[in-house]
Amino acid sequence: MESHNILEYGEFISSVRQNRDSKFGFLLGAGTSLSSGVQSASDCIWDWKREIYCRYNESHRINFPDARSKFAKTQIQKWLDAQGGYPALGAEDEYVFYAEKAHPIASDRVRYFNSLIHDKVPYVGYRLLCLLNKYSIVESVWTTNFDGMTERAAHQMNITPKVITLDNQQDIYRTISNTELMCISLHGDYKYSTLKNTSTELDNQSEVFCQVMTYYFTTRHLVVLGYSGRDNSLMSALKNTFTTSGAGRLYWCGIEEFPSPKVLSLIQDIRNSGREAFYIQVESFDKTMISLSLALSDGNREMYDVVMSEMAKYRESVKLEPFKVKGHCARYLLRDNLYPIKLPDSLLKVDLKSGANIVDIRKVVKNKPIFIAEQKGTLYAIASYSDLESELKEYFTGDIVRTPISLKDISANGAFKSIFLKAILYGLSKLTCLNCSFGKRLIWGDKVFKNVNGMPVLYALSIGLNFIEGKEYAALSLRPELFFTDKNMPKEQRQEISRQYFSKLWNKKYDETLKEWESIIFKNNHLRFCIPKGNERFQFQISNNSSLSLLLGKDQDLAIVIPQQLSSRILFRGGIIPEPLLCFPSINAERDNFDWNQMRGLVRNKPTDYWKDEKFSIGVSLSVIAPIEKSNRFAGFISNLSRNLSPVKKDHDYLVDYPGFNSAYHTQLFIPSPGTDKWQYSKLDYTSAYEIAADITQKINRLAINGQSVILIFIPKEWEKFKTLNHKGEKIDLHNYIKAYCASRGITTQLIEEKTLTDIMLCEKIWWLSLAIYVKSLRTPWTLASLDENTAYAGIGYSILSKVDDERHVVMGCSHIYNRFGEGLKYKLQKVNNPIFDRKNNPYMSYEEAYKFGTMIQNLFLESMDKLPGRVVIHKRTHFRNDEINGIKDSLKAAGIETVELLTIEFESERKELPYDINRYGMGIHNYPIKRGAYIVISDNTFLLWTHGIVPSIRSESLSYYPGGIGIPAPLKITRYSGSSTVQTIATEILGFTKMNWNSFNLYTKLPATIDTSNTLAQVSHLLRHKSEQTFDYRLFI
């Protein structure tokens, strides 16, 4: 493909903006109406195929209520192929053939099309297109569509559409006014009798339309959107139009990376004639119209405001239903690590002189009982009047005054929270004679955990400040920690020492450690201190009793009795979500079976797509890249994929016997041998990461020629020194580079390091490898049983690339997981223009970018499910800003999606919950940690969810199993910014998605797949940022 035939998306937008004083026409195809709820030409074809199939198989109508499911398509197409006389799947004449075959009477075809669009409303792209007519940029819209969307949008925008169809084509010669938009229906209009759908009709374009088109675009530019170039007569008319002498330019926009042969031929013919024509890859009609409208309104405030008003047309005020805990029986009592604290209700404040430097001020007050923060030229402080005056008078202008402050103010302002937390650390250290670090939020004494190279590692306590909705006090979190006196100790060594400490800090030991710190801090009494000493206006009061949480249930027989003296300490309530079930088809396909253990479910049943995918009869093929010196060892390792293996004893609680690939997945696995054409030899000793990448990618290309297979790439220990390579001035992870290279070519790979090739945990490794291979052959092993089939889910991740010129480029990865039936599995990249960064360098979208993201979400769902869901759930790791909330919701609301859940999911490291064991013999801290699936509501729209914790053992569900067996599990904190679902529904969905990481046979991951995949894939995404309009199967990246 010659590069001068291609325009990048941004170049196209700039080109249109530079020519805004020219006149434009638009040619729209069926792809422009998908987001308005009008089904595509492909959907129509499957409707017609189903009609024909059911005509001869009447009893099967009930089996295929929706012809668009993968199973229905497979069965219907198989029947059509067996009959003979029908076009091959994907043939160019499918549309015209099946339209006439299904509805041979023209008026019946009109009725069919009328039924598809009678209640549809134009989405934002159509409205913005008509808006460009108001500003004299777009004069005409030519369309092959029958849906009248342009006409409807024009009426909505108070524009008079001049509709020209096959029935009144002579009206095209009538002069139009500045208040009219010419709408030419090239294939007719559903309201009239003349529609063009059959082969004869489509191959004869109106001579009147052709003549006017040639004259019209002599001086005007044409933008083509959503049109495939299917009908020959229109393509011929376009060729004739743009090969005739003139200045008008053709911009052909398509969703594929490169134009089809037919479109490419048209572009080249036009360029050979001396006129200009370009192909542009775009994501969707709506996103393109948003980009064009914003670019064309640049410098025109009135137009910009109108554009923004149209985008926000369906906005409603955000109303959040508070989370409510269900259940009435006490099931579990938990000891929190939170201690109620009463904070001062005011701060001192004073205006700073112009030019006063806060860094200098901090140096002056260092190691003094003065705690400060600066906000917009005003200094806020906890201190005495006299200390503040004597130390900092030279920086002030005006008097020091006291200003009231609420807990809500402190909670919402990081600077205020920092002042109070530093004051608390200072006060505690003075009372206990312990050391403190404001930056690390630690206090510590001289008790040694261990000595490393003569430098002690000391026991420490981490201090945090938490806020409780509806209470007149806050809560201090206390967590055992370590303090490293050796500031130069490598990070990896610190992490290993911390792991040694926390891995053994189980429930009872954790409780004992907390009690030791309680005795040091509180000495069995409530604590009270002032900053500075004697200053009653800054008094802090801390309770020595930690708060409690109560988990509720519905089964009275399992209820526990809470001791009366503890009831008043219960601050939070929650419940338990059952372990999510996975869905597997049974051996005889009579029904679906369910299991919470992935491996057991596969062994007892079959993979989800077994009965729906003919690939099972073909099997799975492997190819290998490995050094010749280590190929025999690697061949021996992967031969285990065909063997029966049993887990070691310590893994019996969650691993089942591995029965061999063929038995586990009910399809054959083809493993190559060294020296064959599917086993490529790499070198053992390379001189650089670049040399490795060049050689490996060359061998990948060679293997890809031999047909579809999963490529295993063996990484010997000799390559470990070459983990990064320099690519176009960037330091790139070698693993990510190979993944991105293969993903862009639709090739799946599995990288295996040499350290994996041991007999330790062999059964677990082979289960893991077998799953990776199965999934990367683009198959579906299992789906969730608990999801709503009318809901779609997505996760957002970001990749930030810093350039040499210090400009930060942000690529957003959207991981669209799937719906209830496992459909979807898409991954989309989108460059974020003009990102907003917070102080932690986290990027956020502007309103415009968030709106575009909403249109991207819709297109992903339409590609996957052929319809828009009724509810959309979006997860990300950082909070949603107002512009993001409004942009996403406005976009989805305009498409008719009523329910939008926007959820932030992050780890909550400060909260530690220890369950009590309460029985007839008394109560004490339980031996096992909290149950997986436990949740605690901590505010109206925030709750904690334990995705890591104890689960049943597969040996017996009466036995408990703690995966990993290390330390105290930390919960996820989920905050809702939009939506109305119950806490139980949201928690169930998130817990379910922790079982959907198909790159691991762990019983679960700590993060849901929506977040886990979008963050992981975003790390690779900046290597593919030039393909930001392309959609990938996310299995290409794992």
N, C-alpha and C positions, 0 to 999 in steps of 0.2 A: 504494500500500500504506500503510494507516494505521499510524503509528509505534507506537500503543498495542497493536497486534497482535504486535509484534516485541519480543523480548528479546535483548540482546547476550549472547554466550556467557558472559562473566564475570558478568553480572547473573543469568543462569539458575543458574550454580553457587552464587552467593550466596543466591539464593532457596531452593534446595533445602537449603542448610546452615541457613538461618534456620528451616526447617520440619522439621528432623531429628526432632523429637519427634512429628511426624505419621507416618502410615503411607503407603507408596508401593507402587504396582504399576507394572510395566513391560510395555509392548507392543512386542514385537520382530518385525521383518521380516527378509527375506533378507539385507539389507545388513549385519546384525550378525555373520553367519557367514563373510563373505568371508575375513577374516584367519585363520580357523580352517581354511582350505583348502576350504570348501564353495563351489561355484560359484554365481554369482548367477542370478537369474531370467532376465536377459538372456543369459547363457551357455547356460542350458537352452534358450532359444528358438532360438539358433543351432545347438545340437546337433540339435534337432528339425527345423530347416530343412534341415540337411545330410542327415539321415536320409531326409527326403522327397525331396530332390534326387537322392541316390544311389539311391533306390528306382527312379527312372526313368532314371538315368544311371549304371548299375552300373560302367561302366569308369572313371568319374571318382573313385571312392572313393580311389584312390591319390593323385590330384591334390590332394585336400583332406583330408589326415589331421587337420588342425586347422581347424575351421570358424570360428575366431575371428580369423584373419589378415585384414587389410584386403582383400587380393586375393580370398580365398575368399568373404568376405561380399559383395563386389561382384558376383562371378560368380553366386553362388547366388541373391541377391536379384533380379538381372536375369532369371534363368530363371523364378523364381516370379512376377514381375510379368508376364512374357510369357505365362504359362499362363492367367492370369485365375482368379478365385475364391479368391485368397489375400488376407489383410489387407495393407493398405499398410504399408510400413516404419514402425515406431514407433506403429502403431495400438494403441489401448487393449486390443483383444481379441486381440492377437498371442499372448499367453501361453496363454490358455485354448484358442484355436483350434489352435495347433500341438501343445499337449500331447495333445489328443484325436486330432488327425490323425496324429501320429507313432506314438502308442501307444493305439489305440482300446480295447484291453482293459484294464480297471482294474488287474488283477493285474500286467500288464506295466509299467504306470506305477509301481506299488509297487516292482517289481524295479529299474527305472531309478533311482528316487530312492535306493533302498537301496545301489546300486552307487556312488553319489556320496559317501556319508558313512560307509561302514562302518569306515574306518581313520582318520577325522579326530579331532583332539584339540582341545578347547576352548581358545581363546586367552585372554589375560589379562582381557579385558573380561567374559567369562562368569564367570571365577573371582571377580573383584571384585564382580560382581553378587550372587553367592551369599554372598560375605563380608558384604555389607550385610544379608543375611537373618540372619546370625549375630548381628548387632548390632541386630536388631529394627527395621530401617529399611524393608526391602523384604519384603513379605508374599507377593506373588504375581507370577508372570511369565506373561503371555499372549503367545502367539506364533502367527504364521501359518506358521512354519517346520516342516519335516518331519524335521529333522536330529537332534533330541534333544540338542542341545548344552547346554542349560540343565540337563537331567537328568544328563548326564555330568559337567558341572562341579560339580554339587551333590554327587555321589558323591565326587569328588576332594577336596572341602572338608569331607567327613564330615558332610554334611547329608542328611537323608532327603527326597527329592523326592516329593511327592504328585502323580503324573502323571495328568492327566485328559484323555482323548481323546474322540473321537466315539463310541467303543465303550463307554466307562464314564462318560458325561457326568453321570449322576445322582450320582456320587461328589462332585461339586462342592459338594453340600449338607453333606457330612460335616465335622465340626469338625476343624480342624488344630491341632497342638500347636506350641509355641514352637520345637521342633527340626525342624520340617518347612517345606518351601517348596512352595507350591502352583504347579504348572506346568500351564497350560491350553493344549493344542494345538488351536487353532481350526480348522485345516485337516487335522487328523488327525496320525498319527505313522507313520513308515516301518515300524515293527514290527508294525503292525496292518493289517487289510485295508481299513479305511475311510480313504481319502485324498480330499481335495477339490482338484481341479485343473481340471475342465472348467467351462464357463460356467454350466451348470445347477447344478453343485455349489457354485460360489463365490457364486452369487447367492442362496443359501438358507442363512443362518446359523442355527445351532442355537438354537431358542427358549429352551432351558434356559440356554445361555451368555448370551444377551441379557438374560434376566431377572436372572440373578445379577450381571452386569456393572452393570446399572442400580442395583441395590441396593448393590453392593459399593463403587462409586465415589461414593456419596452423601457419604461422609466421608473418602475417601482420594484422594490425588493420583495421576495417571497420567502416566508419561513414555513417549513413543513414540520409538523409535529404529529406524532401518533399514527402515522401512515406507513404501511409496509411496502407499498409499491406493487400491490397484488394485481390490479387490473391493467392490462396491456394498453388499452385505449388512452387512459389518463397518462400513463408514462410516455406514450407517444406524443400526446398533446404537450406535456411538459418539455419534452425534447425539442419539439418544433418551436415552442415559445422561447426557450432560452438559447437556442442556436441561431435564432433570428437576431440580426443586429440590434443592439440596445445596451442600456446601461444598468438595467435591473439585475440584481444578484440573487442567487439561490442559496439559502441556508437549509440544508436537510438535516434534521435532528432525529436521532434514533437512540434506542436504549442499549444497543450492542456496541462493543468496542470499535468494530469496523462495519462499514456499510455492506449490505448484501450485494452479490454480483450484479443484480439488476440496477440497484441504486448507484453502485460504483461506475457502471457503464454509462449511466446518464450523466454523472458528474464529469467524467472524462470527456464525453462527447461535447458537453457545454464548454469546458475549458479549451478543448481543441478548436472550438469555433471562435474563440477570442473573448468569450464572456466568463464571468466568475461564478464558481459554484463550490460549496464546501460541505463536508460532512462533520457533524458535531455529536459526540456522545453525550446524552443528557439522561438524567435520572427519571424525570416524569414531566408531563405537561404542566402540572400545577407548580412544581418547584421552579421550572423554567420561567413561567409567567410571573412568579413572585420576584425572581432575580431581575428579569427585564423591567418590571414595573418600578422596582426600587432604584435600579440604575438610571432609568429614564426620568425619574423624579428627582434625581440628584441636582440640587441647585434650585428646585422649584418647590418651596415649602408647602404651597397650597396643594399641589399634586401629591406630595409625599403624605400629607395628612389624610387625603382622601384614600390613598392606597392603604395606609395603616387602619383607617376606619373600616374599610372593606374586609381586611384580614381579621378584625376584631368584631365582626358583625354579630356573631352568635354568642358573645361572651356573657356569662352569668356570674354573679357574685359567688365566691367560694364559701360553701357551707359544709363544715366537717361534723359528722356525727361522732360524739365521744365514744371511745372504746368501752365496752362493758364486759365484765367477766361473768360467764355462765357457770352455774353449779351452786349447790347449797350445802354440800357436805365437805367438812374439812378432810383433806387427804394427806397433805404434806406440810409440815412447818419447816421453814428455812431460817437459818441464822444469817443475817446480812453483816457486811463489814462497814455499815454506815452508822454514824453517831450523831444524833441531833445537835445542832449548834445554833445559838442565838447570836445574830450579827448586829453590830451598831447600825442605826438607822439614818446616819448622815455621813457626809464627807466634808472636809475643808476644801475650798476652792479659791483661786486667785488668778487674775489675768496676767499673762506673761508679757514682758516688753517685746517689741518687735525685734526679731533677730536672736532672741534667747534660744540657746541650743540645749535641747533636752538631754543630750549625751553629756554635756558639761554638768548639768544639774544633777544627773545621776551619780557622777563622780563625787560631787560634793557631799551627797547624803549617804554614800556607801558606808555600811557598817554602823549606821545611826538608826534610831527608831523613827525613821521618816520614810513612808512608803507612798510613792507618787506614780501618777500617769498623766500624760498630756493629751488633751483632746481639743483640736481646733483652736490652739492658742490659749487654752485655759489649763491650769495645773490643778489636779485633784489630789488630795492627800489624806492619809491617816497619820496624824502627828499631833503634837501640842502646838498651840498658837505660837508660844515663845520659841520653840525649836525651829518651826518653819520660818518665823520672822528673822531669827538670828543667823540661820544658815543660808537663807536664799533671798534675802531682802533685795539684793542688787538685781535680781532677775524679775522682780514684780513691778507691776503698775496697778495702783489701786489697792483696796483693802482686802484682807483675808476674810471670807465669810463662810458660814456653815450652810450647807445645802442638803436638804433631805434626799434620801435614796431608798428605794424599795428593793426587795428581793428580786422582783421582776427586772428592775433596772440592772442589777448586778449580773443576773443570769444572761441577759441579752447583750452585755457589753464586756468583751474580753479584757479590756484595759481595767475596768472596775473590778472584775473578778480577780485579776492579777494582784491588785492592791490588797484586797482582803486576804488572799491566800498567802502572800508574803508576810503580812502582819501576823497571821496565824502561825506560820512556820517560825517566825522570830519569837513569838510569845511562848510556844511550846519548847523551843530550844533553851530559852532562858529559865523556864520553870524546871526543866529536867536536867539542865547542865549538859545537853547533847549538842553536837554539831549540826548545822543545817546548810542546805544548798537551795537557794531560791530557784535556780535554773532547773535543777533536777527534781525539785519538790521532795527532798529527802531530809530525814533527820537520822543520826546514827551515833553510836557510842564507840567503845573500844573492843567490843566482843568480836572475835575473829572467826570467820567461816573457814578460811584456809589461807596459807601464805603461798604466794607465787613469785618466784625469783626474789625472795627476800622482802616482798611488798605484801602487806596484808589486804585481804578482801574481807570487808566488815559487814556484819548484819546491819540492815537499815530498815527504815519504815517510810513508805511512800504516802504522801498526804494529798488528798484531792478534795475539791469542794463541789458538792452536788446540790441541786435545788428540787424541791418537792412541790408539785402543783397543789395549790389550795391550802398549804401550811404556812404558818407564820415563822417558820424556822427553816434553815438549810440543813445539810447533812455533810459531815466530814467522813471521807472514805479513808480507811487505814489498810495498807497492803504491805506485807513483808517483802523486802527487796534486799539487794546487795549494793554496797558502795565500794568502788574500786579506787584504791589510793594511787595505783600506778596509772597516770593519765596517758601514758604512751603504750599501754597494752593493746595489741591488735584487736580489732572488732570481733574477729572470728573466735579468738581465745576468750573474750568476755562472754560471748554467746554460749560457748561450750561450758564455761563455769556456771553461768546462770542456769543452763539446762540441767546440770548436775544437781543444783540446789532445788529447783522447782519440781523436777521430775519425782523427787521423793517427798514432796510436801503435800501429802494426801490429806484427806478430810481432818482426821483427828490431830495429826501433826500441825496442820494449818491452824486449827482451833487453839492448840496449845501455844503456838507461836504468837497468835493474836492476844491471848490472855497474858503472856509475858509482857508484851508491849503495853497492854492496858494497865498492868500493875506499875510499870515505869511511869506512864503518863498521868494516870488518874489517881493511883494509890487508893483505890476503892471509894473515891468520892467524885462528885461532879466537879468540873473544872471551871475556874473563873479567873480571867486576867485582863489587864488593861494595857493599852498602848498609847503613850509610854506608861510606865508604872504610876498608878495613882490618878490617871486621867479617866474618870468615870464615863465621859462622853464616848469613848471608844473602848467599850467593855465587851468581851467575848465570853459566852457561857456554853460549855460543852457537856453533854450527858455522858456518863460512863457506861450506859446500857446501849448496846447496839440494837438497831431496829430489827424487826422480823417480817417475813413475808409468808403468806398463806396461799397454798394451792388448793383449789376447790374441785370437787367432782360431783357426780350425780348418784353414785351407788352408796346408799346408806350403810350397807353391810361392810364397806371398806373404810368407813369414816373413823377418824381418830378423835380423841378428846384432848382439847387444848387446856393445859393448866391455867387456872384463872389468873394467876399472877403474871402470865405472859401475854394475855389478850390485849392489854393496853399498849403493848410495844409493836403490835402488828400495823405496819404502815402501808403495805402493798398486798394486792391480791392478784391471783392468776389462776392458771389451770394447766392441764396436760393435753397436748395434741397426740393422738395415737400415731405410731410409726406408719408412714404412708405405704400403701400397697402398690405394687407394680403389676402391670397387666401383661399376660402371656397367652397366646392361643393354645388350646389343648392339642394333644397329639392327633386327635381325629377331627379337629376343627369344628366340633359341635358347639363349643362355648369358649368363653375366655376364663382363664384361671388367674388367681391372684396370689402373690407372695411378696413379703417385704425383703427377702434376701435374693439378690440378683442372680447369684450362681445357682442356688437351689431352684429358683423359678425357671431358669434355662434348662437345667438337667431334667426336671420333671415335665416340662412342656416344650414349647418351641419358640423361636424368636418371633417378635411381633409381626414382621413382614413375610414370614414363611409362606403363608397361603396367598399372599398378594403380589409376590415378586417372582418372575420367571428366572431371575438370576440364580436361584437356588439350584436349578438343574445344571447350571454351568459351573458352579463352584467358585472358589477364590484362588487366584494365582498370586504367587510371590515372585519378586525379583530381588536380587541382593547385590550390594556394593560392599566389598571388604578387601583388605590387603591379602595377597596370596599367602603370606607367611602365617596368617591367623584364620584362614578360611576353613580349614578342617575343624578347628575348635569351635568356630561360630556355627558351622554346619551341624556339629554335634549338639550344640545348645538348642538350635531351632528345631531339631528333630524331635525334641521333647513335646512339641506341639501336637504330635500324633500319638503320644504315649499316654497311658493311664498314670496319674500321680496322686499321692495322698499328702495332705498337709502334715507338718510337724505338730506335735501334741499341743503346743501353746496356741496354735491357730485354730483349734477345733471348734472354738466358740462362734466363728463366723465363716470359715472356709469349708467347702465341701470337696469331696474328691473330684479331681479333674479327669473326665472320661475320654480325653482326646478331642481334637477339634471337630471331627466329623460327627461325633455323638453329642457334643455340647451344643453345636449350632446347626446340626442337621443339614450340612452341606459339605462338599469335599474341599480339602485344602491341598493345593499343588505346591510342593516345596522343591525348588531347583537344587541341583548339585553343583559343587565347584567345577569350573571348567566348561559349563554349558553356556549357551547364549544368554541365559537369564541370570548369570552370575558374573558380574563385572569385577575385575581386580583393580583395586586402588593401590597407591603406593603406601608404604609404611612410614617413610621418612620424607616429609615435605619441608620446604624452607620457609614457608609463610602461610598464614591463614588464607591469603588471596589465592595461592597456588592450590590449596585444598579445595576452596570453593570453585575455582575454574575447572579443576579436574572432575570433581564430583558432579557438577551440573552438566558437564559434557557427557558423562556416563549415564546420568539420568535421562538426558535427551535420547541416548542410544537405546536405553531400555524401553522408553515410552513408545518408540516406533514399533516395538514387538507386540503392542496391544495393552489393554488395561490390566494393571496389576498394582499391588501394594509393594512399594520399594522399601526394603529394609537396608539401612545404612549403618554399618558397623563403625564405631568410633573407638579406635585403639588408644591406650593410655599415652602413646607417643604424640598424639595430637593435642593433649590437654594444654600445652603451652600456647596453642593457637586458637584460643576461644573467641577472639575478636579479630575483625579485619577492617581495613580502611577502605571505605566504599564512597567514592565521590566526596571526599573530605569529611566523611562521617565515620565514627567508630561503631561498627555493627557487630552484634553477637552472631557468630558463625551459624549457630542453630537457627536463629531467626532469619538469617539471610537465605539459607536453604529452604526453609518453610515458605518464605515469601516467593522465592523463585518458582517453587513447585505449585503453590496455590494459584499463581497467575497463569499457570498452564494446565490447571485441572488435574494435577498429579498428586497422589497421596503418598506420604512417606512416614516411616517410623525410624527414628534414630535410636540406636542401642549402644550404650557405652560398655567398654570392656569389663568394668567392675561389676556389671550385671551378670556376667558369665560364671557364676559360682553356684554351688549346690545349696547354699544357704537360702532358705525360704523359696525353694525351686517351684513348688506347687503354686504359691502365690504369684511368682513372677510369670509363670506360663499362663495362668488364668488372665493376668493383666495383659500380657502380650497378645493372647488369642483375641481378647475383646478389642484391643486396638486394631488388630488386623481386620477383624470382622466389620467394625464400624467404618474403617477407612476403605473398605470395599463398597462404601456408600449404602450400608444397610442399617436397619433399625432393630436393636436387640430387645428393647422393652419400652413401654410407655407408662405414664402415671395413670392410676385408676381414679384419682380423686379430683381431676380438673374439670372445670365447667367447659363444655364443648363450644360455648359461645364467647369464650374469652381468649384473647391472644396476649402473649407476654414478650417483653423485650428488656434488654439490659444495655446500659450505656457505659462505655469505657473511653479513656482518652490517652493519646500519645502526644507528648510535647517534644518537638524537635527544635533545638536552639541552633541557629545558623551563625556563620562567621560574623555577619553584620549585626548580630545580637537580636535579630528579629525572631520572635518565637512563633513557630508554625504548629498549629494544633490540628490533629486528625482525630475525629471521633469515630469510634467503632460501635456500631449498634448490633448487638447479638440478638437476633430474633429467634427465640427458642422454638416454639411450636404451640399448637393447640392441643386439645385433649387427645387427639389421635396420632400425635407425633409428626404432624405435617409441618413443614417449614424448614427448620434447620438452616436458616440463612444468616449471612454476616455481611454487613454493609459498611462501607467507609464513607465518611463525609468530612470534607475540609471545613473547619469552623472559621468563618471570616470574622475579623474584628473581635476575637475572644476577650472576655473580661477575666482578669486574674485577681485572686484574693492574696492575702499576705503569705499564705502557704504555697503560692504558685499553682493553686488549683484553677483550671480554666472553667469558665461558664459561658453559656450562649446568650447572645442578645435576643430580643424578642423576635427579630426577623429570622435569625438562624434557628431558633426554637420552633418557629412556625414551619420552616422548611423541613426540620427534623420530623415534625408531625406528618407532613406529606410523605416523607420517606417511609415512615412507619406504615402508613396506609398502603403504599405500593408494595412493601415487603409482604404484608398480609394478603393483598390481592394476588400477588404472584404465587403464594403458597396455598391459599385456601379458596381463591376465586370469589371471595365475598368479604365484606367488611364485618368484623365482629361487633357484638353489642357492647362489649366491655374490653378495655385495654389496660394492662398493668405494666408500668415502667419502673425498673429498679436502677439505682445508681449509688455510688459510694459517697458522694458529696451532696450537700443540701441543695434544694431547688430554690433558685432566686425567683422573685416575682415575675421577671421577664420570661424566664423559662416556663414557669407555671402557665402564664397567660398565653404564650406562644404555642405551646404544645396543646393546651386545651382548646384554644380558639380554632386551631387547625383541625383537630379531631371532631370537635363539636360541629363545625361547618359541614363535615362529611356525614353527620347523623349519628356519630358514636356518642352515646349519652353518658356513659360511665367511664371515667378516666382516673385510675389510681396511680398517684405519683408517690413513690416510696424511696426513702434513703435507707440504705442498709450499711451499717458499719460495726466494727468490733467495739464492744464496751469493755475496756480493760480494767476499769476501776471497781466494778461490782464483782464480788465473790459471794456465792450463796452456798451454805453448808446445810444439807438436810439433817433434821433430827430423826433419830430412831425412837419412836414413842410406842411403848408396849406396856403390858401389865406389870413388868418388872421395873418400870421407870422410864427415864428418857436420857439420851446422850447423843452426841454427834454420830451420824451413820458412818459405817465403814466405806460405803460407796458414794460417789458424787451424785449430783443432781441428775434426774432423768432427762434424756434427750426428748425434746418436745415440750418441756416445761416453758411456760411464758408468764411474765409478770407485767401488768399494766402499771406504768409509772406516771402517766399523765393522760389527758383526754385523747391525744393523738400520737403517743409514743409507748412502745412496750419493748421488753426484753424477751428474746427467744433463744433458748439453748438448743442449737443444732448439734452440739457435741455434748455427750453425756452417756449414761448407761443405757443399754438396749438389751432385749432378750437374747439369750444364747440359742444357737440353732440346735444345741444338744437337748435343751429343754427350755421352754419359755418361762418356766418358773425360776430359772437361773439368770443371773445378771452378767453382762459383759461390758467392759469399758474399753473401747477401741483405743489402742495406744497405751493406755494405763498410766498416763503421765499427768501429774499435777491436778489443779482445780480448773475445770472448764470455764472459759469466758463466754458470755452470751453475745448475741448480736443485738444491736439497738436499732429498732425500726421506727422511723418517723414518717408520718403520713402528711403530705402537703395537698393532696386532693383525693376525693373518693368517699365512698360511704359504706364499704364492706365492713363486716364484723372483724374483730381481732382474731376470731377463730378461723375465718375464711382466709385471711391474709397469712396467718401463721401456718395453716395447713399447706397453702401453696408454696410458701418459701421452704418449708421443711421437705416438701415433695421434690423441689428442684435441687436439693442437696443430694439427691439420689440419681441425678441425671447427668453426671460427668462421665461420659463414655470413654474417657481416656484412663480410667482407673477402676479397679474392682474393689476399692475400699467401700465399706458399707454405706458411706456418705462422705461428702466434703463439708467443711465448716461453712462455706459460702454457697448460696444457691447458684445453679449453673448460669442463670441470667447474668449475674455479676462476675462469677468466676471466669466464664468464657470471654465476656466482653473486655475484661481487664487484661487477660492473658493475650488475647488476639490483638488488642490495641498496641501491645509491645511490638508486634510484627507490622502493624498497619502503616507506619510511616515509610516503610520500604515500598508500599503499594499506593502511596498517596497520589501518584499519577493515574491511578485507576479508581478514583474516588466516585465515579458514577457506576461502578461495577458491583454486582452482587455475587457473593461467593457462598458455596456450601461450607458451613463452618467446620465440617469434618476434615477439610483440607488443611486446617491449621493445627489440629490437636496432635 
